[in-house]
Amino acid sequence: MKIRSITYFCDPSQAPDGGCIQRGGECTAAMRQACQDAGYEVQTTRLATTPFPRLLRGDTVAEAVELAQRLEQAARAAGFDYLALGPALPDDLAAYALIPDMLAATENVFASGMMTSTAKEISLPAVRACADVIRRLAPLDENGFANLYFAALANVPPGAPFFPAAYHAGDTPAFALALEAADLAVEAFAAADDLSAARERLRVAVEEHAQALRRVAGVLRGRFDEVAFLGLDFSLAPFPEEARSLGMAFEHLGVPAVGLHGSLAAAALIAETLDRAEFPHVGFSGLMLPVLEDATLAARAAEGTLTVKDLLLFSAVCGTGLDTVPLPGDASVEQLTAVLLDLAVLAARLDKPLTARLMPILGKEAGDPTDFDFPYFANSRVMALDADALTGALAGTETIAIAPRGELLDGLSPQG
């Protein structure tokens, strides 16, 4: 298991001189050393701010680009590897259109767009605005890499340490750990004779690492008492090799190939095990299935066993949603909107956080092989989208409430 990121959260507007960012750099540097001393490899340190529209004085492209470049420079000077500027929000639709220019003008900056309101309503204009951002980012890099820096969010609270979803609530500075821990599931399931043993081995492994990391964080809090520790995101993030593949963990449980029947059961079992484990949960703390970052998922997508709709189905019982999904280069705003709307409805109806990081790849059609030369990606094939666009009311401009089922039923009397 590795630590994907030590993510620090702060509001730059509370210290315009950059003091909070500098202090965050000191905190994460100390945490990095403490984790390494405890035997954990730390891959990156990252800074997440309050939603960027709240940091802008106006809504021009020039102002947005200046903000992104200034904060990137401050984050780099403080020792951070990456910066997340938080989401555009449905109450300011003009902000979504600024994102492509902000990302094009920077190197290590992430951003996002929220599709749901603070009241957990789905904004159809915000869903389409996120689709438009994805479409505009696609031509900026022939491999689709510009869309690695953007995610559409639904029902995602502040404090999640994985990028691009990370953003700060705007109060006390804080930090959290994002963990690359798919290998824990692979190891637990490979040696288990039945589901009970598999679940117990994974729970124990997660709790042992969580206890060690909580001790490290506790020592750090003694030095940075003004910084809150939000917790651990055990989303079992994978890496593109079989020993660190969640897809391989599925198949160790007995699924013939990820995407075939039984995959949903495997996803639910893993996610439920994480819910049972005792640790300070933050962020998603579920099942992360990034197609291109997982050797087995990439292979099953290439074979046609795993589809975009399968990934949406798995999101109903676990996880973070759709991540690093290779799509046709000519995917339209309308096609992307339909996918994002399905994801937003899942998040609202199930009252859970979900994200989408979709990657249209220029010149590629559904079924074409990918040809990445990138150590963090496994090659696959471009996944298909439905050709037909939404029409009628679903293509409208409403903001609509989709309440969780239990919320509506709580007040009802049993009927005979």
C-alpha positions as a printed Julia matrix, in Angstrom:
416×3 Matrix{Float64}:
   0.0     0.0     0.0
   1.15    3.53   -0.81
  -0.07    7.0     0.0
  -1.27    8.51   -3.27
  -1.49   11.97   -1.75
  -1.24   14.02    1.39
  -3.85   16.63    0.53
  -3.92   19.95    2.37
  -7.04   22.14    2.37
  -7.07   25.89    2.89
  -8.77   29.11    1.84
  -6.24   31.44    0.15
  -8.55   34.42    0.62
  -8.05   34.22    4.39
  -4.35   34.98    3.96
  -3.83   36.96    0.76
  -0.07   37.06    1.37
   0.1    33.29    0.76
   0.75   32.48    4.41
  -1.79   29.66    4.58
  -0.27   27.98    1.52
   3.23   28.27    2.93
   2.07   26.85    6.25
   0.38   24.03    4.36
   3.64   23.24    2.63
   5.38   22.97    5.97
   2.64   20.72    7.34
   2.61   18.33    4.39
   6.4    18.17    4.27
   6.43   17.13    7.93
   3.64   14.61    7.31
   5.48   13.21    4.32
   8.62   12.64    6.38
   6.62   11.08    9.22
   4.86    8.69    6.84
   8.12    7.71    5.22
   9.67    7.12    8.63
   6.73    4.8     9.36
   7.49    2.82    6.18
   4.99    4.34    3.75
   5.89    5.69    0.31
   4.26    9.08   -0.32
   3.74    9.72   -4.01
   2.57   13.35   -3.97
   1.56   16.28   -1.8
  -1.38   18.33   -3.02
  -3.15   21.57   -2.2
  -6.92   22.03   -2.52
  -8.55   25.44   -2.19
 -12.06   26.74   -1.77
 -14.12   26.74   -5.02
 -12.34   29.05   -7.41
 -15.39   31.26   -8.25
 -15.3    32.46   -4.64
 -11.71   33.61   -5.14
 -12.42   35.64   -8.28
 -13.21   39.34   -8.25
 -14.79   39.16  -11.69
 -15.7    36.55  -14.28
 -13.33   37.28  -17.17
 -10.99   34.7   -18.66
  -7.98   36.94  -17.96
  -8.81   37.16  -14.25
  -9.41   33.42  -13.99
  -6.15   32.57  -15.73
  -4.23   35.02  -13.52
  -5.73   33.41  -10.41
  -4.84   29.9   -11.54
  -1.27   30.85  -12.44
  -0.72   32.83   -9.24
  -1.98   30.03   -7.0
  -0.03   27.42   -8.95
   3.14   29.44   -8.45
   2.43   29.81   -4.72
   1.69   26.09   -4.36
   4.87   25.15   -6.2
   6.93   27.5    -4.04
   5.47   25.84   -0.92
   6.49   22.4    -2.18
   3.16   21.06   -3.44
   3.17   18.83   -6.5
  -0.4    19.6    -7.59
  -3.15   22.13   -6.98
  -6.94   21.73   -7.14
  -8.97   24.91   -7.51
 -12.26   23.3    -6.56
 -15.51   23.25   -8.49
 -17.53   25.7   -10.47
 -20.95   25.82   -8.81
 -24.47   25.78  -10.27
 -25.29   29.22   -8.85
 -22.62   30.73  -11.16
 -22.91   29.0   -14.52
 -20.49   31.43  -16.19
 -17.63   29.98  -14.13
 -17.73   26.6   -15.91
 -16.71   28.22  -19.18
 -13.53   29.58  -17.53
 -12.14   26.15  -16.69
 -10.63   25.15  -20.08
  -8.62   28.37  -20.28
  -7.41   28.03  -16.67
  -6.21   24.48  -17.26
  -4.63   25.32  -20.63
  -2.6    28.11  -19.0
  -1.2    25.93  -16.19
   0.74   22.67  -15.81
  -0.29   21.03  -12.55
  -3.68   22.54  -11.81
  -6.94   20.59  -11.49
 -10.52   21.87  -11.45
 -14.01   20.46  -11.35
 -17.62   21.31  -11.95
 -20.48   20.55   -9.55
 -23.67   19.16  -11.09
 -25.71   19.26   -7.87
 -26.67   22.14   -5.61
 -26.07   22.46   -1.89
 -29.67   21.27   -1.52
 -28.67   18.14   -3.49
 -30.79   19.13   -6.47
 -29.57   18.28   -9.97
 -28.92   21.29  -12.18
 -29.49   20.31  -15.81
 -27.63   23.45  -17.0
 -24.65   22.54  -14.79
 -24.63   18.97  -16.14
 -24.49   20.3   -19.68
 -21.86   22.9   -18.68
 -19.62   20.07  -17.41
 -20.13   18.19  -20.68
 -19.13   21.32  -22.55
 -15.93   21.62  -20.49
 -15.01   18.02  -21.36
 -15.69   18.67  -25.03
 -13.58   21.86  -25.03
 -10.68   20.2   -23.19
 -10.5    17.22  -25.56
  -8.61   18.97  -28.41
  -5.97   20.43  -26.08
  -4.03   17.14  -26.06
  -4.1    14.42  -28.71
  -4.21   11.7   -26.04
  -7.09   13.3   -24.17
  -4.84   14.07  -21.22
  -6.3    17.56  -20.66
  -9.39   15.85  -19.26
  -7.28   14.16  -16.59
  -7.34   17.55  -14.87
 -11.13   17.92  -14.78
 -13.99   15.99  -13.19
 -17.73   16.51  -13.06
 -18.94   16.15   -9.47
 -22.28   15.09   -8.0
 -23.04   15.29   -4.29
 -19.32   15.49   -3.43
 -18.64   17.2    -0.09
 -15.5    19.19    0.74
 -12.53   17.37    2.21
 -12.19   14.47   -0.24
  -8.42   14.1    -0.78
  -8.45   12.51   -4.26
  -8.03   14.84   -7.23
  -9.73   16.34   -9.22
 -12.6    16.19   -6.7
 -10.77   17.82   -3.78
 -11.89   21.21   -2.46
 -12.03   23.05    0.86
 -15.09   24.16    2.82
 -13.44   27.46    3.65
 -12.98   27.19    7.39
 -10.17   25.56    9.42
  -7.12   24.41    7.43
  -7.02   20.63    7.26
  -5.35   17.63    5.66
  -6.36   14.11    4.66
  -4.72   11.08    3.09
  -5.66    9.49   -0.24
  -4.46    5.89   -0.29
  -3.4     3.64   -3.17
  -4.48    0.36   -1.6
  -5.9    -1.98   -4.26
  -3.1    -4.42   -3.44
  -4.69   -5.01   -0.03
  -7.77   -6.47   -1.73
  -5.69   -8.51   -4.2
  -3.67  -10.07   -1.38
  -6.67  -10.63    0.88
  -8.77  -12.36   -1.75
  -6.02  -14.46   -3.33
  -5.56  -16.43   -0.1
  -9.2   -16.64    1.02
 -11.3   -19.82    0.78
 -14.7   -18.16    1.12
 -16.35  -14.74    1.1
 -16.36  -14.38    4.88
 -12.63  -15.03    5.04
 -12.0   -12.67    2.11
 -13.93   -9.88    3.75
 -12.28  -10.41    7.12
  -8.75  -10.44    5.66
  -9.4    -7.16    3.85
 -10.98   -5.52    6.9
  -8.05   -6.47    9.11
  -5.49   -5.24    6.58
  -7.26   -1.88    6.2
  -7.57   -1.39    9.95
  -3.92   -2.26   10.61
  -2.72    0.36    8.13
  -5.32    2.86    9.35
  -4.13    2.49   12.94
  -0.53    3.13   11.93
  -1.44    6.19    9.88
  -3.62    7.61   12.63
  -0.66    7.42   14.98
   1.48    9.31   12.5
  -1.2    11.97   12.02
  -1.64   12.28   15.78
   2.03   13.07   16.29
   1.87   15.67   13.53
  -1.12   17.37   15.11
   1.09   18.14   18.1
   3.22   20.34   15.84
   0.4    21.86   13.76
  -2.45   22.16   16.23
  -4.3    24.67   14.06
  -4.67   22.07   11.25
  -7.48   19.52   11.43
  -6.96   15.9    10.4
 -10.0    14.92    8.31
  -9.22   11.23    7.93
  -8.31    8.53    5.43
  -9.8     7.83    2.01
  -9.39    4.07    1.54
 -10.83    4.01   -1.97
  -8.44    1.17   -2.88
  -7.0     3.13   -5.78
  -5.2     0.81   -8.24
  -2.05    1.0   -10.35
  -1.69   -0.53  -13.85
  -0.22   -3.87  -12.85
  -2.04   -7.03  -11.79
  -0.71   -7.02   -8.23
  -2.39   -3.63   -7.69
  -5.53   -4.15   -9.78
  -9.03   -4.0    -8.35
 -10.19   -5.86  -11.41
  -7.87   -8.69  -10.4
  -9.36   -8.58   -6.89
 -12.83   -9.08   -8.44
 -11.57  -12.07  -10.35
  -9.86  -13.57   -7.3
 -13.33  -13.64   -5.72
 -14.59  -15.76   -8.6
 -15.85  -13.34  -11.26
 -14.83  -14.91  -14.62
 -14.07  -11.45  -16.05
 -14.93   -8.0   -14.74
 -18.17   -6.9   -16.38
 -19.77  -10.35  -16.37
 -22.49  -11.3   -13.9
 -21.1   -11.52  -10.39
 -19.12   -8.3   -10.82
 -21.8    -6.27   -9.04
 -21.72   -8.68   -6.12
 -17.93   -8.38   -5.9
 -18.12   -4.59   -5.99
 -20.73   -4.53   -3.25
 -18.78   -6.91   -1.04
 -15.59   -4.86   -1.26
 -17.39   -1.57   -0.64
 -19.35   -3.01    2.29
 -16.13   -4.32    3.82
 -14.67   -0.82    3.72
 -17.81    0.47    5.43
 -17.32   -2.11    8.19
 -13.67   -1.25    8.74
 -12.94    1.1    11.62
 -10.97    4.14   10.54
 -11.7     7.87   10.17
 -13.59    7.79    6.86
 -13.31   10.78    4.58
 -14.0    11.41    0.91
 -15.26    8.41   -1.03
 -13.77    5.55    1.02
 -15.25    3.17   -1.49
 -14.24    1.4    -4.66
 -12.25    3.24   -7.31
 -12.44    1.76  -10.82
 -10.36    3.98  -13.15
 -10.3     2.03  -16.4
  -6.93    3.19  -17.69
  -5.19    3.04  -14.31
  -6.05   -0.63  -13.74
  -4.45   -3.37  -15.87
  -7.37   -5.79  -15.55
 -10.1    -3.2   -16.11
  -8.26   -1.93  -19.18
  -7.99   -5.46  -20.55
 -11.67   -6.23  -19.97
 -12.72   -2.95  -21.57
 -10.53   -3.84  -24.58
 -12.27   -7.22  -24.82
 -15.69   -5.58  -24.67
 -16.61   -7.31  -21.4
 -16.62   -4.06  -19.43
 -18.77   -1.15  -20.67
 -19.58    2.36  -19.53
 -22.98    1.14  -18.37
 -21.32   -1.57  -16.28
 -19.24    1.1   -14.56
 -22.38    3.11  -13.83
 -24.0    -0.02  -12.41
 -21.05   -0.64  -10.09
 -21.29    2.97   -8.94
 -24.71    2.16   -7.49
 -23.14   -0.06   -4.82
 -19.7     1.48   -4.33
 -17.07    3.8    -5.46
 -16.29    7.07   -7.02
 -18.13    6.87  -10.33
 -16.54    6.99  -13.78
 -12.8     7.56  -13.95
 -10.25    7.68  -16.79
 -12.78    6.34  -19.29
 -11.44    6.47  -22.9
 -14.16    7.72  -25.26
 -14.47    8.48  -28.98
 -12.76   11.7   -29.98
 -15.95   13.03  -31.57
 -18.12   12.41  -28.5
 -20.65   15.24  -28.55
 -21.76   17.49  -25.74
 -25.16   15.81  -25.98
 -23.71   12.31  -25.58
 -21.55   13.4   -22.66
 -24.5    15.16  -21.03
 -26.54   11.94  -21.05
 -23.77   10.01  -19.27
 -23.23   12.75  -16.71
 -26.94   13.03  -15.99
 -27.16    9.31  -15.24
 -24.24    9.64  -12.84
 -25.73   12.72  -11.13
 -29.06   10.94  -10.64
 -27.31    7.94   -9.09
 -25.51   10.24   -6.66
 -28.71   12.05   -5.7
 -30.97    9.02   -5.45
 -28.44    7.0    -3.44
 -27.22   10.03   -1.45
 -23.56    9.35   -2.19
 -20.67   11.24   -3.82
 -19.83   10.35   -7.42
 -17.56   11.87  -10.06
 -16.9    11.49  -13.77
 -13.53   11.92  -15.47
 -14.18   11.21  -19.14
 -11.48   11.27  -21.82
 -12.49   11.75  -25.46
  -9.37   10.89  -27.53
  -8.9    12.76  -30.8
  -9.05   10.66  -33.95
 -10.25    7.56  -32.1
 -13.55    5.74  -32.59
 -15.28    3.2   -30.37
 -13.29   -0.03  -30.45
 -10.01    1.57  -31.54
  -6.99    0.56  -29.46
  -5.36    3.2   -27.31
  -1.63    3.78  -27.7
  -0.55    5.57  -24.53
   3.14    5.75  -23.67
   2.48    6.69  -20.06
   3.61    4.64  -17.04
   0.42    5.34  -15.08
  -1.92    4.01  -17.8
  -2.6     0.56  -19.2
  -3.63    0.48  -22.84
  -7.18   -0.53  -23.7
  -9.77    0.26  -26.36
 -12.04    3.26  -26.75
 -15.38    2.61  -25.06
 -18.66    3.25  -26.84
 -21.36    5.78  -26.0
 -25.0     5.71  -27.05
 -25.43    7.57  -30.32
 -28.8     9.15  -29.56
 -29.02   12.38  -27.57
 -31.49   13.31  -24.85
 -34.66   15.06  -25.99
 -37.72   16.57  -24.4
 -37.8    17.4   -20.7
 -34.48   15.65  -19.92
 -32.79   18.08  -22.3
 -34.25   21.08  -20.49
 -32.83   23.71  -18.14
 -34.49   22.84  -14.84
 -32.97   22.27  -11.45
 -34.74   19.21  -10.15
 -34.77   17.47   -6.78
 -34.21   13.69   -6.78
 -34.68   12.62   -3.17
 -33.19    9.41   -1.78
 -35.86    6.71   -1.53
 -35.5     6.27    2.21
 -35.93   10.0     2.8
 -39.33    9.97    1.14
 -40.5     6.76    2.82
 -39.5     7.71    6.36
 -42.6     9.8     6.89
 -45.07    7.37    5.35
 -47.27    5.03    7.36
 -47.34    1.33    6.44
 -50.19    0.52    4.07
 -52.27   -2.62    4.28
